């Protein structure tokens, strides 16, 4: 069986990645439609060896569309996603708009894919599924097997996030500022609040009343919704002058003892995680080495002796793949896999 698929935000970084991954993974498509704003309508994007002409999202009729993979920005999703869902399409939305809606599943397939069981046959489904924040996704993929084994009490995470998480304009700003730096020109910052080239910015998204940024708040509330509401989370999110790939230093406190060796064994048996330890040639992994990869890479695993049952580790992932496009498509694959099992 094959499905009609629409990609919303097809002209953006994540939209293009969605099209590439749909083709790479042989998602069962009968037709693929590329959608974006009227500014991009008429432009072309690639799907395998085909060129798709982008259509105007505002004018598109979603009737007959089975899956919508969406990454256009929260305000746009708020407007079009209910329209697509009402037409019968399952919308897998990569924006923040629906994530904390109680009636919308927030899903990382390796972590809580079970919430999609029976989704195709549900009479109460809203037809919208939310894709979590990129930094939350990679952290929770790494934490899931550890939580099952030793029950996490508290997480302290510091993120080091690439500019691609803020879109193409952000990547252009890093490139242009770097070029101007070497030409002895004053670098202009328009996307970021401060210079990003050769700098780090301890702010991602806007500040909230309690001093947290919205990105840090997302990691807290999404972890509780996806993994366990009883886990306490302290997040600090930093933007780095890196084009692709997010890195995180994660400190975890458990209720039970869990050694670094036990953690590595758990990760080695868990889909979606690759361990790079000190016995390997690489010893640890950085964002530059994992661009284009699907897994979350873990290294620098060590005990935290400042608490009774503590563990530190470093993890990196391609934020545009596992942190956005790939996770969205894996959600759809999980739905179809469950439907096929029930039909067998």
C-alpha positions as CSV (number, residue, x, y, z in Angstrom):
1,X,0.0,0.0,0.0
2,X,1.2,3.5,-0.8
3,X,0.3,6.9,0.5
4,X,0.0,10.5,-0.7
5,X,2.4,12.6,1.2
6,X,2.8,16.4,1.6
7,X,5.9,18.2,2.9
8,X,5.1,21.7,4.3
9,X,8.0,24.0,4.5
10,X,9.7,22.2,1.6
11,X,11.9,25.2,0.7
12,X,13.6,25.2,4.2
13,X,16.5,23.2,5.6
14,X,14.3,20.6,7.4
15,X,11.8,20.4,4.6
16,X,14.5,19.5,2.1
17,X,15.9,17.0,4.6
18,X,12.4,15.4,4.9
19,X,12.2,14.9,1.2
20,X,15.7,13.4,1.1
21,X,14.9,11.0,4.0
22,X,11.6,9.9,2.6
23,X,13.4,8.8,-0.6
24,X,16.4,7.3,1.2
25,X,14.1,5.1,3.5
26,X,11.8,4.1,0.6
27,X,8.7,5.4,2.4
28,X,5.7,4.0,0.6
29,X,4.6,7.0,-1.4
30,X,2.2,7.2,-4.3
31,X,2.7,10.9,-4.7
32,X,4.8,13.6,-3.0
33,X,3.7,17.2,-2.9
34,X,6.0,20.1,-1.9
35,X,4.3,23.0,-0.1
36,X,5.5,26.4,1.1
37,X,4.5,30.0,1.2
38,X,3.5,32.0,-1.9
39,X,7.1,33.4,-1.9
40,X,8.5,30.0,-2.7
41,X,5.7,28.8,-5.0
42,X,7.0,27.8,-8.4
43,X,10.5,27.0,-7.2
44,X,11.8,23.4,-7.4
45,X,13.1,21.0,-4.8
46,X,14.5,17.5,-5.2
47,X,12.9,14.2,-4.3
48,X,15.3,11.5,-5.4
49,X,16.0,12.0,-9.1
50,X,12.7,14.0,-9.5
51,X,12.2,17.8,-9.3
52,X,9.1,18.8,-7.5
53,X,7.5,22.2,-8.1
54,X,6.6,23.9,-4.8
55,X,2.9,24.7,-4.5
56,X,1.3,27.5,-2.4
57,X,0.3,26.1,1.0
58,X,-2.5,28.7,1.4
59,X,-4.2,27.4,-1.7
60,X,-3.6,23.7,-1.3
61,X,-6.6,21.3,-0.7
62,X,-5.5,18.5,1.6
63,X,-8.3,16.2,0.7
64,X,-6.9,12.7,-0.2
65,X,-3.5,13.4,1.5
66,X,-2.5,10.7,3.9
67,X,0.5,12.1,5.7
68,X,1.7,15.7,6.1
69,X,5.3,16.3,7.3
70,X,5.4,19.8,8.5
71,X,8.1,22.3,9.4
72,X,7.0,25.8,8.4
73,X,7.1,27.7,11.7
74,X,4.7,27.6,14.7
75,X,2.4,30.4,13.5
76,X,1.9,28.8,10.1
77,X,1.3,25.3,11.6
78,X,-1.3,26.8,14.0
79,X,-3.3,27.9,11.0
80,X,-2.9,25.1,8.4
81,X,-2.4,21.9,10.5
82,X,-6.0,21.8,11.8
83,X,-7.2,22.3,8.2
84,X,-5.1,19.4,7.0
85,X,-6.2,17.2,9.9
86,X,-9.9,18.0,9.3
87,X,-9.4,16.9,5.7
88,X,-8.2,13.5,7.0
89,X,-4.5,13.8,6.8
90,X,-2.2,12.8,9.7
91,X,-0.1,15.8,10.4
92,X,3.4,15.2,11.9
93,X,4.4,18.7,13.0
94,X,7.9,19.7,13.7
95,X,7.1,23.1,15.2
96,X,6.5,24.0,18.9
97,X,2.8,24.9,18.5
98,X,1.1,21.6,19.4
99,X,3.7,19.9,21.6
100,X,2.1,20.6,25.0
101,X,-1.5,20.1,23.8
102,X,-2.9,17.3,26.0
103,X,-4.7,15.8,23.0
104,X,-1.6,15.7,20.8
105,X,1.0,12.9,21.2
106,X,4.6,14.2,21.6
107,X,6.7,11.3,20.2
108,X,10.3,10.0,20.0
109,X,9.7,6.5,18.5
110,X,12.5,4.8,20.4
111,X,11.3,6.4,23.7
112,X,7.5,6.4,23.7
113,X,6.5,5.0,20.4
114,X,3.9,2.9,22.3
115,X,1.6,5.9,22.4
116,X,1.0,5.4,18.7
117,X,-0.5,1.9,19.1
118,X,-3.8,1.7,17.4
119,X,-3.5,5.3,16.1
120,X,-4.8,4.5,12.6
121,X,-8.0,2.9,14.1
122,X,-8.6,5.5,16.8
123,X,-11.9,7.3,16.7
124,X,-10.6,10.1,19.0
125,X,-7.4,11.0,17.3
126,X,-6.8,14.7,16.6
127,X,-4.8,13.7,13.4
128,X,-1.9,15.9,14.7
129,X,1.3,14.4,16.2
130,X,4.0,16.6,17.5
131,X,7.7,16.2,16.9
132,X,9.7,17.3,20.0
133,X,12.5,19.9,20.1
134,X,15.7,18.7,18.5
135,X,17.8,18.9,21.7
136,X,15.1,17.0,23.7
137,X,15.0,14.2,21.1
138,X,18.7,13.4,21.2
139,X,18.9,13.5,25.0
140,X,15.9,11.3,25.5
141,X,17.0,8.7,23.0
142,X,20.2,8.3,25.1
143,X,18.4,8.4,28.4
144,X,15.6,5.9,27.7
145,X,17.5,2.6,28.4
146,X,19.2,4.2,31.4
147,X,15.8,5.3,32.9
148,X,14.4,1.8,32.4
149,X,17.3,0.3,34.3
150,X,17.9,2.7,37.2
151,X,15.1,5.3,37.3
152,X,16.3,8.8,36.7
153,X,15.7,11.4,39.5
154,X,17.3,14.5,38.0
155,X,19.0,15.7,34.8
156,X,21.3,18.6,34.4
157,X,22.0,19.2,30.8
158,X,24.1,21.9,29.0
159,X,23.5,22.0,25.2
160,X,25.9,23.3,22.5
161,X,23.6,23.9,19.5
162,X,24.4,24.6,15.9
163,X,23.1,27.5,14.0
164,X,21.1,25.3,11.6
165,X,18.6,24.9,14.4
166,X,17.6,28.5,13.7
167,X,17.2,28.1,10.0
168,X,18.9,28.9,6.7
169,X,19.2,32.7,7.6
170,X,21.1,31.8,10.7
171,X,23.6,29.6,8.8
172,X,24.0,32.5,6.3
173,X,24.7,34.8,9.2
174,X,27.5,32.6,10.6
175,X,29.0,32.3,7.1
176,X,28.9,36.0,6.4
177,X,30.1,37.1,9.9
178,X,33.1,34.7,9.5
179,X,33.9,36.1,6.1
180,X,33.7,39.7,7.3
181,X,35.8,38.8,10.3
182,X,38.7,37.8,8.1
183,X,38.2,40.9,5.9
184,X,38.4,43.2,9.0
185,X,34.8,44.3,8.6
186,X,32.4,44.7,11.4
187,X,30.2,41.6,11.5
188,X,26.5,42.4,11.5
189,X,24.1,40.3,13.6
190,X,20.4,40.3,12.5
191,X,19.3,36.7,13.3
192,X,21.1,36.4,16.6
193,X,21.2,38.9,19.5
194,X,25.0,38.9,19.5
195,X,27.8,38.0,17.1
196,X,27.8,34.3,16.5
197,X,31.1,33.9,14.5
198,X,33.9,33.0,16.9
199,X,31.6,33.4,19.8
200,X,29.0,31.5,22.0
201,X,25.6,32.8,22.9
202,X,23.9,31.6,26.1
203,X,20.5,32.3,24.7
204,X,18.3,30.2,22.4
205,X,14.8,31.6,21.8
206,X,13.3,34.4,24.0
207,X,13.7,34.8,27.8
208,X,10.8,33.9,30.1
209,X,9.9,35.6,33.3
210,X,11.9,33.2,35.5
211,X,15.1,33.8,33.6
212,X,15.0,30.6,31.6
213,X,14.9,30.8,27.8
214,X,12.0,29.1,25.9
215,X,14.5,26.5,24.6
216,X,15.4,25.5,28.1
217,X,11.7,25.4,29.1
218,X,11.0,23.2,26.2
219,X,13.6,20.6,27.3
220,X,12.1,20.6,30.8
221,X,8.4,20.2,29.9
222,X,9.0,17.9,26.9
223,X,11.1,15.5,29.0
224,X,8.4,15.2,31.5
225,X,5.7,14.6,28.9
226,X,7.7,12.1,26.9
227,X,9.8,10.2,29.5
228,X,8.5,10.7,33.0
229,X,6.7,13.6,34.8
230,X,8.6,12.9,38.0
231,X,12.0,13.7,36.6
232,X,13.5,17.0,37.6
233,X,15.4,18.8,34.8
234,X,17.8,21.7,34.7
235,X,18.7,22.8,31.2
236,X,21.1,25.5,29.9
237,X,21.1,26.0,26.1
238,X,23.9,27.7,24.2
239,X,24.2,28.5,20.6
240,X,27.6,27.7,19.0
241,X,29.3,28.8,15.8
242,X,28.8,25.3,14.2
243,X,26.7,24.7,11.1
244,X,25.2,21.3,11.7
245,X,25.0,19.1,14.8
246,X,24.0,19.6,18.4
247,X,26.1,18.5,21.3
248,X,25.1,18.0,25.0
249,X,26.8,17.3,28.2
250,X,24.4,15.4,30.3
251,X,24.6,14.8,34.1
252,X,22.1,12.2,35.5
253,X,21.2,11.2,39.0
254,X,19.5,7.8,39.4
255,X,17.6,6.1,42.2
256,X,19.7,3.0,41.7
257,X,23.4,2.5,41.0
258,X,24.4,2.4,37.3
259,X,28.1,2.2,36.3
260,X,29.6,3.6,33.1
261,X,30.2,0.0,32.0
262,X,26.5,-0.9,32.6
263,X,25.4,2.2,30.7
264,X,27.5,1.4,27.7
265,X,26.1,-2.2,27.6
266,X,22.5,-0.8,27.7
267,X,23.3,1.7,24.9
268,X,24.9,-1.0,22.8
269,X,21.7,-3.0,22.9
270,X,19.4,0.0,22.1
271,X,18.4,1.1,18.6
272,X,19.4,4.6,17.7
273,X,22.5,5.0,19.9
274,X,26.1,4.5,19.0
275,X,28.7,4.4,21.8
276,X,32.2,5.8,21.1
277,X,34.4,5.1,24.1
278,X,38.0,5.6,25.1
279,X,38.9,2.1,23.8
280,X,38.0,3.1,20.3
281,X,40.2,5.0,17.8
282,X,38.0,8.1,18.0
283,X,37.7,8.2,21.8
284,X,34.9,10.8,21.6
285,X,32.8,12.2,18.9
286,X,32.0,15.8,17.8
287,X,29.3,17.4,15.6
288,X,31.7,17.7,12.7
289,X,32.0,13.9,12.5
290,X,28.3,13.0,12.6
291,X,26.6,15.3,10.0
292,X,24.3,13.1,7.9
293,X,24.2,10.3,10.5
294,X,20.9,8.9,11.9
295,X,22.1,7.8,15.4
296,X,22.7,9.7,18.6
297,X,26.4,9.3,19.4
298,X,27.5,8.9,23.1
299,X,31.0,9.3,24.5
300,X,33.0,10.5,27.5
301,X,30.9,8.3,29.8
302,X,32.0,8.5,33.4
303,X,30.8,8.3,37.0
304,X,29.7,11.5,38.8
305,X,31.1,10.9,42.3
306,X,29.5,14.1,43.7
307,X,26.1,12.3,44.1
308,X,25.2,8.8,45.3
309,X,24.2,7.4,41.9
310,X,25.5,9.8,39.2
311,X,26.6,9.5,35.6
312,X,28.0,12.0,33.1
313,X,28.1,11.6,29.3
314,X,28.5,13.6,26.1
315,X,26.1,13.1,23.2
316,X,25.9,14.5,19.7
317,X,23.4,14.2,16.9
318,X,22.6,15.7,13.5
319,X,19.8,18.1,14.5
320,X,18.3,18.4,11.1
321,X,18.1,14.6,10.7
322,X,17.4,12.8,14.1
323,X,16.5,16.1,15.7
324,X,13.8,17.0,13.1
325,X,13.2,15.3,9.7
326,X,14.2,11.7,10.5
327,X,12.2,11.6,13.8
328,X,9.1,12.8,12.0
329,X,9.3,10.1,9.3
330,X,10.0,7.5,12.0
331,X,6.8,8.5,13.6
332,X,4.9,7.8,10.4
333,X,6.8,4.5,10.0
334,X,5.8,3.5,13.5
335,X,2.1,4.2,12.7
336,X,2.2,2.1,9.5
337,X,4.1,-0.7,11.2
338,X,1.5,-1.0,13.9
339,X,-1.3,-0.9,11.4
340,X,0.2,-3.7,9.3
341,X,0.7,-5.8,12.4
342,X,-2.9,-5.4,13.3
343,X,-4.0,-6.2,9.8
344,X,-1.9,-9.4,9.6
